[in-house]
Amino acid sequence: MEEKLNETATQEDLQLLDSIYKENKDKDSVMIYLQKIQSEMGYVPQYAIKYLAGKTKASESHMFGVITFYSQFSTKPVGKNIIKICSGTACHVGGSKQLVKKLKSMLKVDDENPTTEDRFFTVQNVACLGCCALAPAMMVNDKVYGSLTLEKMKDIIDTYIKDAENEDM
């Protein structure tokens, strides 16, 4: 995380932040600013927090509190595809702990650095996906996959990789 704290804004970044601020300055809600930044940049960098603190009445610590409270925000860049692995009771009993361990190993990510180097995948552990009947389950972006096995999980990941390769052709 230290490298992201020292990240500096480009001129384009500052222009984007200015435009987000100008579009929403009458709404007086930190959430709106943070959601727009997360949506546009894929994460909320430290320099964006400093920028907003300078423009609004909200302090950096308040904004950081909001960012760390809500799982929709990230202070690190996230991948194009967000993989959420359920660790709820039904999924845990179904072996999700071993599956997530294998998935992280396969993608060469860990809890500290959950995003692949190419920013194609980000792996997140979540408390519950709300689909216990499908346990163990994971969600990739907005699609739920259930009754996971190691082989099924590998096939799902391979499908996303192959689809991306086909798009590039």
C-alpha contacts under 8 A as a table, 3 or more apart, distances in Angstrom:
res1	aa1	res2	aa2	distance
1	M	4	K	5.36
1	M	5	L	6.49
1	M	76	K	7.30
2	E	5	L	5.10
2	E	6	N	6.58
3	E	6	N	5.39
3	E	7	E	6.42
4	K	7	E	4.96
4	K	45	P	6.85
4	K	46	Q	6.91
4	K	75	T	7.68
4	K	76	K	6.80
5	L	45	P	7.47
5	L	46	Q	5.44
5	L	47	Y	7.78
6	N	46	Q	7.70
7	E	45	P	7.59
7	E	46	Q	7.22
7	E	47	Y	7.10
8	T	47	Y	6.44
9	A	12	E	7.88
9	A	13	D	5.56
9	A	14	L	6.40
9	A	47	Y	6.36
10	T	13	D	5.04
10	T	14	L	6.40
11	Q	14	L	5.15
11	Q	15	Q	6.23
12	E	15	Q	5.05
12	E	16	L	6.17
13	D	16	L	5.09
13	D	17	L	6.19
14	L	17	L	5.02
14	L	18	D	6.04
15	Q	18	D	5.03
15	Q	19	S	6.17
16	L	19	S	5.13
16	L	20	I	6.19
17	L	20	I	5.08
17	L	21	Y	6.06
17	L	37	I	7.48
17	L	48	A	7.09
17	L	51	Y	7.77
18	D	21	Y	5.11
18	D	22	K	6.08
19	S	22	K	5.13
19	S	23	E	6.09
20	I	23	E	5.26
20	I	24	N	6.28
20	I	33	Y	6.84
20	I	36	K	6.90
20	I	37	I	7.45
21	Y	24	N	5.33
21	Y	25	K	5.42
21	Y	33	Y	6.99
21	Y	52	L	7.87
22	K	25	K	5.39
24	N	27	K	5.46
24	N	28	D	7.49
24	N	32	I	7.40
24	N	33	Y	7.06
25	K	28	D	6.11
27	K	32	I	7.80
28	D	56	T	7.89
29	S	32	I	5.50
29	S	33	Y	6.86
30	V	33	Y	5.29
30	V	34	L	6.13
30	V	58	A	7.29
30	V	63	M	6.93
31	M	34	L	5.12
31	M	35	Q	5.92
31	M	66	V	7.68
32	I	35	Q	5.17
32	I	36	K	6.19
33	Y	36	K	5.26
33	Y	37	I	6.18
34	L	37	I	5.08
34	L	38	Q	5.98
34	L	44	V	6.97
34	L	67	I	7.81
34	L	73	F	7.77
35	Q	38	Q	5.09
35	Q	39	S	6.01
35	Q	73	F	7.62
36	K	39	S	5.04
36	K	40	E	6.02
37	I	40	E	5.16
37	I	41	M	5.71
37	I	42	G	7.44
37	I	43	Y	6.95
37	I	44	V	6.10
37	I	48	A	7.91
38	Q	41	M	5.43
38	Q	42	G	4.89
38	Q	43	Y	4.51
38	Q	44	V	5.46
38	Q	73	F	6.47
38	Q	74	S	7.50
39	S	42	G	5.55
39	S	43	Y	7.41
41	M	44	V	7.09
42	G	74	S	7.99
42	G	77	P	6.00
42	G	78	V	6.14
43	Y	73	F	6.55
43	Y	74	S	5.02
43	Y	75	T	5.54
43	Y	76	K	5.82
43	Y	77	P	5.19
43	Y	78	V	6.64
44	V	48	A	6.39
44	V	49	I	7.28
44	V	73	F	7.00
44	V	74	S	6.01
44	V	75	T	4.93
44	V	76	K	7.12
45	P	48	A	5.38
45	P	49	I	6.78
45	P	75	T	5.51
45	P	76	K	6.94
46	Q	49	I	5.13
46	Q	50	K	6.38
46	Q	75	T	7.19
47	Y	50	K	5.03
47	Y	51	Y	6.03
48	A	51	Y	4.92
48	A	52	L	6.12
49	I	52	L	5.25
49	I	53	A	6.12
49	I	60	E	5.98
49	I	63	M	6.78
49	I	64	F	7.55
50	K	53	A	5.12
50	K	54	G	6.29
50	K	60	E	6.28
51	Y	54	G	5.23
51	Y	55	K	6.45
52	L	55	K	4.99
52	L	56	T	5.78
52	L	58	A	7.66
52	L	60	E	7.95
53	A	56	T	5.38
53	A	57	K	6.69
53	A	58	A	5.55
53	A	59	S	5.19
53	A	60	E	5.53
54	G	57	K	7.83
56	T	59	S	7.97
58	A	62	H	6.28
58	A	63	M	6.84
59	S	62	H	5.18
59	S	63	M	6.40
60	E	63	M	5.16
60	E	64	F	6.06
61	S	64	F	5.01
61	S	65	G	6.04
62	H	65	G	5.02
62	H	66	V	6.39
63	M	66	V	5.08
63	M	67	I	6.18
64	F	67	I	4.96
64	F	68	T	6.09
65	G	68	T	5.30
65	G	69	F	6.02
66	V	69	F	5.14
66	V	70	Y	6.29
67	I	70	Y	5.71
67	I	71	S	7.60
67	I	72	Q	7.99
67	I	73	F	5.40
67	I	74	S	6.90
67	I	75	T	7.70
68	T	71	S	7.03
68	T	73	F	7.18
68	T	74	S	7.73
70	Y	73	F	6.12
71	S	74	S	7.39
74	S	77	P	7.10
74	S	78	V	7.46
77	P	115	T	7.65
77	P	119	R	7.70
78	V	82	I	7.57
78	V	115	T	5.94
78	V	119	R	6.37
78	V	121	F	7.43
78	V	122	T	5.77
79	G	82	I	6.26
79	G	115	T	5.88
79	G	116	T	7.07
79	G	118	D	7.86
79	G	119	R	4.14
79	G	120	F	4.58
79	G	121	F	4.46
79	G	122	T	4.89
80	K	119	R	6.29
80	K	120	F	4.85
80	K	121	F	5.97
80	K	122	T	7.64
81	N	120	F	5.89
81	N	121	F	4.80
81	N	122	T	6.35
81	N	140	V	6.41
81	N	141	N	5.82
82	I	121	F	5.83
82	I	122	T	4.93
82	I	123	V	6.19
82	I	124	Q	7.35
82	I	139	M	7.84
82	I	140	V	5.54
82	I	141	N	5.18
83	I	121	F	6.89
83	I	122	T	5.92
83	I	123	V	4.79
83	I	124	Q	6.06
83	I	138	M	6.85
83	I	139	M	5.64
83	I	140	V	4.46
83	I	141	N	6.50
84	K	123	V	6.02
84	K	124	Q	4.79
84	K	125	N	5.74
84	K	126	V	6.17
84	K	138	M	5.45
84	K	139	M	5.04
84	K	140	V	6.38
85	I	96	S	7.37
85	I	100	V	6.69
85	I	123	V	7.37
85	I	124	Q	6.19
85	I	125	N	4.99
85	I	126	V	5.94
85	I	137	A	6.57
85	I	138	M	4.47
85	I	139	M	6.61
86	C	91	C	6.18
86	C	92	H	7.80
86	C	96	S	6.95
86	C	125	N	6.18
86	C	126	V	5.11
86	C	127	A	5.92
86	C	128	C	5.23
86	C	129	L	5.81
86	C	136	P	7.14
86	C	137	A	5.90
86	C	138	M	5.80
87	S	91	C	5.68
87	S	92	H	5.34
87	S	96	S	6.27
87	S	97	K	7.02
87	S	125	N	6.61
87	S	126	V	6.00
87	S	127	A	5.24
87	S	128	C	6.24
88	G	91	C	5.38
88	G	92	H	5.80
88	G	126	V	7.77
88	G	127	A	5.22
88	G	128	C	4.90
88	G	129	L	7.85
89	T	92	H	5.03
89	T	93	V	6.08
90	A	93	V	5.23
90	A	94	G	6.16
90	A	132	C	5.74
90	A	133	A	7.97
90	A	135	A	5.81
90	A	136	P	6.94
91	C	94	G	4.80
91	C	95	G	6.35
91	C	96	S	5.41
91	C	132	C	6.88
91	C	135	A	4.60
91	C	136	P	4.04
91	C	137	A	6.43
92	H	95	G	5.26
92	H	96	S	5.00
92	H	97	K	6.08
92	H	136	P	7.10
93	V	96	S	7.40
94	G	135	A	6.06
94	G	136	P	5.22
95	G	98	Q	5.67
95	G	99	L	6.46
95	G	136	P	6.59
96	S	99	L	4.86
96	S	100	V	5.99
96	S	136	P	5.64
96	S	137	A	7.57
97	K	100	V	5.41
97	K	101	K	6.27
98	Q	101	K	5.05
98	Q	102	K	6.23
99	L	102	K	5.16
99	L	103	L	6.04
99	L	149	T	7.49
99	L	150	L	6.26
100	V	103	L	4.91
100	V	104	K	6.01
101	K	104	K	5.33
101	K	105	S	6.25
102	K	105	S	5.05
102	K	106	M	6.01
102	K	150	L	7.76
103	L	106	M	5.01
103	L	107	L	6.15
103	L	153	M	7.86
103	L	154	K	7.90
104	K	107	L	5.19
104	K	108	K	5.71
104	K	109	V	5.00
104	K	110	D	5.92
104	K	114	P	7.92
104	K	123	V	7.30
105	S	108	K	4.92
105	S	109	V	6.44
105	S	110	D	7.71
106	M	109	V	7.99
107	L	116	T	6.54
108	K	116	T	6.79
109	V	113	N	5.75
109	V	114	P	5.01
109	V	115	T	6.20
109	V	116	T	6.07
109	V	123	V	7.74
110	D	113	N	5.19
110	D	114	P	5.13
111	D	114	P	5.45
113	N	116	T	7.85
114	P	122	T	5.37
114	P	123	V	5.33
114	P	124	Q	7.00
115	T	119	R	5.90
115	T	120	F	7.52
115	T	121	F	5.69
115	T	122	T	4.15
115	T	123	V	6.54
116	T	119	R	5.08
116	T	120	F	6.18
116	T	121	F	5.56
116	T	122	T	6.42
117	E	120	F	7.75
118	D	121	F	7.96
119	R	122	T	7.26
126	V	129	L	7.12
128	C	131	C	7.85
129	L	132	C	7.67
129	L	137	A	7.65
129	L	138	M	7.59
129	L	139	M	7.78
131	C	134	L	5.65
131	C	135	A	7.04
131	C	137	A	7.38
132	C	135	A	5.17
132	C	136	P	7.59
132	C	137	A	7.80
134	L	137	A	5.94
134	L	145	Y	7.78
134	L	146	G	4.52
134	L	147	S	5.26
135	A	146	G	5.84
135	A	147	S	5.41
135	A	148	L	7.24
136	P	146	G	5.92
136	P	147	S	5.37
136	P	148	L	5.48
137	A	144	V	7.07
137	A	145	Y	5.60
137	A	146	G	4.27
137	A	147	S	6.23
137	A	148	L	6.05
138	M	144	V	5.90
138	M	145	Y	5.37
138	M	146	G	6.55
138	M	148	L	7.89
139	M	142	D	6.41
139	M	143	K	5.40
139	M	144	V	4.29
139	M	145	Y	5.92
140	V	143	K	5.37
140	V	144	V	6.55
140	V	145	Y	7.81
145	Y	148	L	7.07
148	L	152	K	5.86
148	L	153	M	6.13
149	T	152	K	5.13
149	T	153	M	6.07
150	L	153	M	5.18
150	L	154	K	6.23
151	E	154	K	5.16
151	E	155	D	6.24
152	K	155	D	5.07
152	K	156	I	6.26
153	M	156	I	5.14
153	M	157	I	6.34
154	K	157	I	5.20
154	K	158	D	6.05
155	D	158	D	5.01
155	D	159	T	6.11
156	I	159	T	5.14
156	I	160	Y	6.62
157	I	160	Y	5.30
157	I	161	I	6.41
158	D	161	I	5.04
158	D	162	K	6.04
159	T	162	K	5.12
159	T	163	D	6.00
160	Y	163	D	5.14
160	Y	164	A	6.23
161	I	164	A	5.21
161	I	165	E	6.29
162	K	165	E	5.00
162	K	166	N	6.17
163	D	166	N	5.10
163	D	167	E	6.27
164	A	167	E	5.07
164	A	168	D	6.42
165	E	168	D	5.20
165	E	169	M	6.68
166	N	169	M	5.30
